[in-house]
Amino acid sequence: MAADDKKKKKMSVAEILAACRKLDSGDKSAAKEQAEAPQKAESAPATQQPPPAPAAEEKTAQTPKPTPGKRPSVQEILAMARAEKQKKAAAGGEKPAAPTAEKPAVKKPAVKPKPKPESAPATAEKPHSSNILAGQQLPKKRGPVPKSVLEAARRPARPKEQAAAPAAKAKPQVPPRPTKPPTARPKAKADQQRRGFLAVLGMMVATPLGIGFSSLATTMGLWTLGTLRFMFPNVRIEPPSKFKVGFPADYPPGYVEVKYKTQYAIWIVNAEYNGQQQISALSTVCTHLGCTPNWLEAEQKFKCPCHGSGFYINGINFEGPAPRPLERYAIRIAEDGQLEVDKSRKFQEEKGQWEDPDSFVPA
Ligand code: FES
């Protein structure tokens, strides 16, 4: 059997085709012979054909003959090819090969599918990252792609890297860092800063160079302040020229109000002048050299402490070096009934200005 199989396998395709062609040509010739056979028998009945050799009959009996008009099957073709080969071998002195019987169909044992590893299946069909990168790096130009790039893109992922990928994803648990004990660094830093400040202060005060620079800096600062003061004008802030001093009923005859002496430099007096009781505002400036006299209630006069000039209650001078009476300011009754003094206007008695009704208010 094994020898037959080997012989079967030794026939090439060319030999099989050649046998088929030969078989076709033999069939045609056989059909012609069958068609011509009765005619020949009729024409020459006396002639007898020689009987065929028994060995050849046996051989033809073993080989399956194809039915005329039908295309032979593969088995028939193979059988005829073998018979042809045996004929050749017999003609050449070789032993004919024994006809081969068909092999019984041997059932192959069912192969169990191997269980696939658990980690591999998910990633076996997935392309490797390097392959993806290689695919991305493919040239965008039209034309033939290099074979090495295509092979790199189609290359399956390496099992080692696939197995290592899930292990790399799991992050190792890092133990917490031990807390450092508190150190005395801030205190040392503060001490260092204090020492640096004291060193700079010592250099500024103790050394001649430091003294010189300190003096120069002080002088420059004072000059700067003086320059800034020079930028602002000298302005004397005075009280308003017009102000109210109360109602006329507050000033009875022979009364002198001294409370406005310090603030407004005036006295409000109710005194008789030229046979008329008048309320007037007298200046507190001595007509001698400008000193400020004092009201003496007991003596009913104004007395200058500088040179002894004296003035009556109505402001007329009567002793001392004062050459003229005290001056008056304008006074009037305002809309609300109060006395209003206007220091912007002065009235002098020696000029006859006390006759002006604006210089007094009749009491
Ligand atoms: Fe008043 Fe000389 S200033 S008496």
Residues whose N, C-alpha, C, O or C-beta is under 5 A from the ligand:
A	BS01	FES	C286 H288 L289 G290 C291 C304 C306 H307 G308 S309 G320
